[in-house]
Amino acid sequence: MSNPADRARLRHAELVIILAVLSLIAPLAIDMYLPALPFIAQSLAATDAQAQLTLPTYFAGFAIGQAFYGPISDRFGRKPPLYFGMALYIAASLGCALAPDIDTLIALRFLQAAGGCAGTVVARAMVRDLFTGADAIRVFSRVLLVFGIGPILAPMVGSGVLIWFGWREIFFLLTAIGILSLVLIFIRLPESRDPAHVRPLRLSSIVIGYGRLLAHRNFMGYALTGGTMMAGTFAYIAGLPFVIVNIFGYPDYYFSLVFGGNAVGFILASQINVRAQRHYSPERVLLAALLIQIAAAAVFVFDVLAGIGGIFGILVPLFFWIATMGFVIPNTTAMAMAPFAANAGAASALLGVLQFVLAAGSSALLAKLTQYDNTALPMIGVMATFSVLSLLINRFVVKRPAKA
């Protein structure tokens, strides 16, 4: 391949894949181990509730860890925090595989997330370093193409490893993925931080920097638009197995099929989003996606309340609800981070913290509601509520030019 243009396209594609893999590292440790939760409880002589604590603990590590990597990457560059984070992820994943009891596993899950989230923070920051405007949205959408493969394959891979080997081998596999990713970072990932944008690493400057982000109306508007939709998505992730298996009585492998099918819709939408940027403004595309989500939410709420359609009365509109996330996430991420070239790491970190704080809150809310209502209503009610909140935030918090 001697043509410089061909080499540039190949390098661009390689960079997108690496950034997608970095974004996928931490979520993969959620999707792959979910089928093993009952077996973990049995193996470690724990209750189901104790085993389920490994999920919110992971969310907490993911949310807290991101706050540290952003300012560090703005000061020392994008790759040093990646090395530290991936090393921590590898060590914690190996520890999870060898955990002697449930308390140790819960603690190690926190560390696993605190390490793996470095990839998510740095990947977003690197996209902002290298791309702006519609180009950034297109790159985020292409990253989601690879990122979206995770929810399709991870539960299936996790189930296969569980059946053939056991739950500990799932964490051995995550350890191996972490090692390969670390090698890939070292060999092929460039440093993207502009030396002119070096930020001092002082507590006062970090607090001031985060304060400015929190006070920035459009950053918070777009971050919370995407964050509330992410919260609804985590209610779906936490609630769907319960709805499919416990309420409607389908075999547990149906969860993987439905999860994978919805992920396909998510991937297709993210790629349609790339083409949509050529003809429509990002804000217009985002508004259309939010309206479609509201319509889908109204349909599945009505179907459940009226008892229409059974499980398909939920799954069909749910497909469209999840698919539109392929428009919401890349557009809100790019527009939130657009003004922050000098502190892209901190902006990326705060974006992630907000998303996962909301996600943890939605999971806790769903768990509480499920105690009082043994139907699909808690899951779809939480999702619908966050759909409405997302639209309201986007319309009333984001400040637009007069002729937007």
C-alpha positions in Angstrom: 0.0 0.0 0.0 2.2 2.8 -1.3 -0.5 5.4 -1.9 -0.3 7.9 1.0 -4.1 8.4 0.9 -4.7 4.7 1.3 -2.2 4.6 4.2 -3.9 7.5 5.9 -7.3 5.8 5.6 -5.9 2.6 7.0 -4.3 4.4 9.9 -7.5 6.3 10.5 -9.5 3.0 10.6 -6.9 1.5 12.9 -7.1 4.4 15.3 -10.9 4.2 15.4 -10.7 0.5 16.2 -8.2 1.1 19.0 -10.3 3.9 20.5 -13.3 1.7 20.3 -11.5 -1.2 22.1 -10.4 1.2 24.8 -14.0 2.3 25.3 -15.1 -1.3 25.3 -12.7 -2.6 28.0 -14.7 -1.5 31.1 -18.3 -2.3 29.7 -17.1 -5.7 28.6 -16.5 -6.6 32.2 -20.2 -6.0 32.8 -21.7 -7.7 29.8 -19.6 -10.8 29.8 -20.1 -11.8 33.5 -23.8 -11.2 33.8 -24.8 -14.7 32.8 -22.6 -16.1 35.6 -24.1 -14.2 38.5 -26.2 -17.1 39.9 -23.2 -19.5 39.6 -20.9 -17.0 41.3 -23.4 -16.8 44.3 -23.5 -20.6 44.5 -19.7 -21.1 44.1 -18.8 -18.5 46.8 -21.6 -19.6 49.2 -23.2 -16.1 48.8 -26.8 -14.9 48.4 -28.1 -13.7 45.1 -28.3 -10.2 46.6 -24.6 -10.4 47.6 -23.6 -11.5 44.1 -25.7 -8.7 42.5 -23.7 -6.2 44.6 -20.8 -6.8 42.2 -22.7 -4.8 39.6 -23.4 -1.5 41.5 -19.9 -1.7 43.1 -18.5 -1.8 39.5 -20.6 1.2 38.6 -19.2 3.1 41.6 -15.6 2.3 40.6 -16.3 3.3 37.1 -17.8 6.7 38.1 -15.2 7.6 40.7 -12.2 6.4 38.7 -13.0 8.7 35.8 -12.8 11.8 37.9 -9.0 11.2 38.4 -8.0 10.2 34.9 -9.2 13.3 33.2 -7.0 15.9 34.9 -4.0 13.5 34.9 -4.3 13.0 31.2 -4.5 16.7 30.6 -1.3 17.1 32.6 0.9 14.1 31.6 -0.6 13.1 28.3 -3.1 10.5 27.2 -0.9 7.4 27.4 0.5 7.4 30.9 -2.9 7.1 32.7 -3.8 4.4 30.2 -0.8 2.4 31.3 -1.7 2.7 34.9 -5.4 2.1 34.4 -4.8 -1.0 32.2 -2.3 -2.4 34.7 -4.8 -2.0 37.5 -7.6 -3.6 35.4 -5.4 -6.6 34.6 -4.4 -7.1 38.2 -8.0 -6.7 39.5 -9.4 -9.0 36.8 -6.8 -11.7 37.7 -7.8 -11.2 41.4 -11.5 -11.6 40.5 -10.7 -14.9 38.8 -8.9 -16.1 42.0 -11.3 -14.5 44.6 -11.9 -16.8 47.6 -15.1 -15.2 48.8 -17.8 -12.8 47.7 -16.5 -9.8 49.7 -13.1 -10.0 48.0 -14.8 -10.2 44.6 -16.9 -7.2 45.4 -13.8 -5.1 46.4 -11.9 -6.3 43.3 -14.8 -5.4 41.0 -14.5 -1.8 42.2 -10.8 -1.8 41.4 -11.4 -3.5 38.0 -13.8 -0.7 37.1 -11.5 2.0 38.4 -8.7 0.7 36.1 -10.8 0.0 33.1 -12.5 3.3 33.0 -9.2 4.9 32.0 -9.8 3.6 28.5 -13.2 5.3 28.3 -12.0 8.7 29.5 -8.9 8.8 27.3 -10.7 7.5 24.2 -13.2 10.4 24.4 -10.4 12.9 25.0 -8.4 11.6 22.1 -11.3 12.0 19.7 -11.6 15.6 20.9 -7.9 16.1 20.5 -7.9 14.9 16.9 -11.3 15.8 15.5 -13.8 18.7 15.7 -17.4 19.4 14.7 -19.1 17.0 12.4 -15.8 15.0 12.0 -15.9 14.3 15.8 -19.5 13.1 15.6 -18.6 10.8 12.7 -15.7 9.3 14.6 -17.8 8.8 17.7 -20.4 7.1 15.6 -17.7 4.8 14.0 -16.3 4.1 17.4 -19.8 3.0 18.4 -19.9 0.6 15.5 -17.1 -1.4 17.2 -18.3 -0.6 20.7 -21.8 -2.0 19.8 -20.4 -5.4 19.0 -19.6 -5.9 22.7 -23.3 -6.2 23.9 -23.9 -8.7 21.0 -20.9 -11.0 21.6 -20.1 -10.5 25.3 -23.1 -12.3 26.9 -22.8 -15.1 24.3 -19.0 -15.5 24.9 -19.6 -15.3 28.7 -22.3 -18.0 28.5 -20.1 -20.2 26.4 -17.1 -19.8 28.7 -19.4 -20.4 31.7 -20.8 -23.6 30.2 -17.5 -25.1 29.0 -15.2 -23.9 31.8 -16.7 -21.9 34.7 -17.3 -18.4 35.9 -13.6 -17.9 37.0 -12.5 -18.4 33.4 -14.6 -15.4 32.4 -12.3 -13.2 34.5 -9.2 -15.0 33.2 -10.4 -14.1 29.7 -10.9 -10.5 30.7 -7.4 -10.5 32.1 -6.0 -11.7 28.7 -8.0 -9.0 26.9 -6.5 -6.4 29.2 -3.0 -7.6 28.5 -3.5 -7.6 24.7 -5.0 -4.1 24.9 -2.0 -2.8 26.9 0.3 -4.2 24.3 -1.8 -2.5 21.6 -1.6 0.8 23.4 2.1 0.6 23.7 2.8 -0.3 20.1 0.1 1.4 18.0 -1.6 4.2 19.9 -0.1 7.7 19.3 0.0 10.5 22.0 -2.6 13.1 21.0 -2.5 15.7 23.7 -1.3 19.1 22.4 1.7 20.3 24.5 0.2 23.8 24.3 -2.8 22.5 26.3 -0.9 21.1 29.3 -2.9 21.7 32.4 -1.2 22.1 35.9 -2.0 19.2 38.3 -3.0 21.1 41.4 -6.0 20.4 43.5 -7.2 24.0 43.2 -6.9 24.0 39.4 -8.7 20.6 39.2 -11.6 21.9 41.4 -11.8 25.2 39.4 -11.7 23.3 36.1 -14.5 20.9 37.2 -16.4 23.9 38.5 -16.2 25.7 35.2 -17.5 22.6 33.4 -20.4 22.3 35.9 -21.3 25.9 35.3 -21.1 25.7 31.5 -24.7 25.5 30.5 -24.3 23.7 27.2 -21.8 21.2 28.5 -24.2 20.3 31.3 -27.2 20.4 29.0 -25.7 17.9 26.5 -24.0 15.8 29.2 -27.3 15.4 31.1 -29.3 14.8 27.9 -27.0 11.8 27.1 -26.6 10.9 30.8 -30.4 10.6 31.4 -30.7 8.4 28.3 -27.7 6.3 29.5 -29.6 5.9 32.9 -32.6 4.6 31.0 -30.4 2.2 29.2 -28.9 0.8 32.4 -32.5 0.2 33.7 -33.0 -1.8 30.5 -29.7 -3.8 31.1 -30.6 -4.5 34.7 -34.3 -5.2 34.1 -34.4 -7.1 30.9 -33.3 -10.5 32.2 -35.9 -10.3 35.0 -38.6 -9.4 32.5 -37.8 -12.1 30.0 -37.1 -15.0 32.3 -39.0 -14.3 35.5 -42.1 -12.6 34.2 -42.6 -14.1 30.8 -41.0 -17.5 31.5 -38.6 -17.7 28.5 -35.3 -19.5 28.7 -32.3 -17.4 29.8 -30.6 -17.5 26.4 -33.5 -15.4 25.0 -31.9 -12.5 27.0 -28.7 -12.8 24.9 -30.7 -13.0 21.6 -32.8 -9.9 22.5 -29.8 -8.0 23.8 -27.9 -8.8 20.7 -30.7 -7.9 18.4 -31.1 -4.5 20.1 -27.4 -3.9 19.9 -27.6 -4.4 16.1 -30.2 -1.7 15.9 -27.9 0.5 18.0 -25.0 -0.1 15.6 -27.1 0.6 12.5 -28.4 3.8 14.0 -24.9 5.0 14.8 -23.8 4.5 11.2 -26.9 6.2 9.8 -25.9 9.1 12.1 -22.6 9.4 10.2 -24.6 10.0 7.0 -27.1 12.2 8.6 -24.4 14.7 9.6 -23.9 15.5 5.9 -27.4 16.8 5.5 -28.7 17.9 9.0 -27.3 19.7 12.0 -26.3 17.6 15.0 -29.0 19.3 17.1 -31.7 18.5 14.6 -30.7 14.8 14.4 -30.5 14.7 18.2 -34.0 16.2 18.6 -35.5 13.7 16.1 -33.9 10.8 18.0 -35.3 12.1 21.4 -38.8 12.4 19.9 -38.6 8.8 18.5 -37.5 7.6 22.0 -40.5 9.4 23.6 -42.8 7.7 21.1 -41.3 4.3 21.6 -41.5 4.7 25.4 -45.2 5.8 25.1 -46.0 2.6 23.1 -44.3 0.2 25.5 -45.8 1.9 28.6 -49.3 1.7 27.0 -48.8 -1.9 26.0 -47.9 -3.0 29.5 -50.6 -1.0 31.2 -53.2 -2.3 28.8 -51.8 -5.8 28.7 -51.5 -5.7 24.9 -49.0 -7.8 22.9 -47.3 -9.7 25.7 -43.6 -9.7 25.5 -43.6 -8.4 21.9 -45.6 -5.4 23.0 -42.5 -4.5 24.9 -39.7 -5.8 22.7 -40.7 -4.1 19.4 -40.8 -0.5 20.7 -37.8 -1.3 22.9 -35.8 -2.1 19.8 -36.4 1.4 18.5 -35.8 3.0 21.9 -32.3 1.3 22.1 -31.5 2.0 18.5 -31.9 5.7 18.8 -29.1 5.7 21.4 -26.9 5.4 18.3 -27.8 9.0 17.5 -28.0 10.3 21.1 -24.6 9.2 22.5 -22.2 10.4 19.7 -24.1 13.7 19.2 -24.3 14.7 22.9 -20.8 13.6 23.5 -19.3 15.6 20.7 -21.4 18.7 21.3 -20.7 18.6 25.1 -16.9 18.4 24.6 -16.6 20.7 21.6 -15.6 23.9 23.5 -12.9 22.1 25.6 -9.8 21.5 23.6 -7.6 22.6 26.4 -9.1 20.3 29.0 -10.6 17.5 27.0 -9.5 15.0 29.6 -11.4 16.7 32.4 -14.5 17.2 30.2 -14.4 13.5 29.2 -14.1 12.5 32.8 -16.9 14.6 34.1 -19.1 13.4 31.2 -18.5 9.8 32.2 -19.0 10.5 35.9 -22.4 12.1 35.3 -23.4 9.3 33.1 -22.5 6.5 35.5 -23.8 8.3 38.6 -27.2 8.5 36.8 -26.8 4.9 35.7 -26.2 3.7 39.2 -29.1 5.7 40.4 -31.4 4.2 37.8 -30.3 0.7 38.7 -31.0 1.4 42.4 -34.3 2.9 41.6 -35.3 -0.1 39.5 -34.3 -2.5 42.2 -36.4 -0.6 44.7 -39.5 -0.5 42.5 -39.2 -4.1 41.6 -39.6 -5.0 45.3 -43.2 -3.6 45.1 -44.2 -4.4 41.6 -43.4 -7.9 40.1 -44.2 -6.9 36.5 -42.4 -5.2 33.6 -43.7 -1.8 34.6 -40.8 -0.8 36.8 -38.3 -1.3 33.9 -40.3 0.4 31.2 -41.5 3.1 33.7 -38.0 4.1 34.6 -36.9 4.1 30.9 -39.9 6.3 29.9 -39.2 8.7 32.8 -35.6 9.2 31.7 -36.8 9.7 28.1 -39.0 12.6 29.2 -36.3 14.1 31.4 -33.8 13.9 28.5 -36.0 15.8 26.1 -36.8 18.4 28.7 -33.2 19.0 29.6 -32.2 19.3 25.9 -34.9 21.8 25.1 -34.7 24.0 28.3 -31.1 23.7 29.5 -29.1 23.9 26.2 -28.7 27.4 25.0 -29.0 27.8 21.3 -28.2 30.6 18.8 -31.2 32.7 17.9 -31.4 31.1 14.4 -30.6 27.5 15.5 
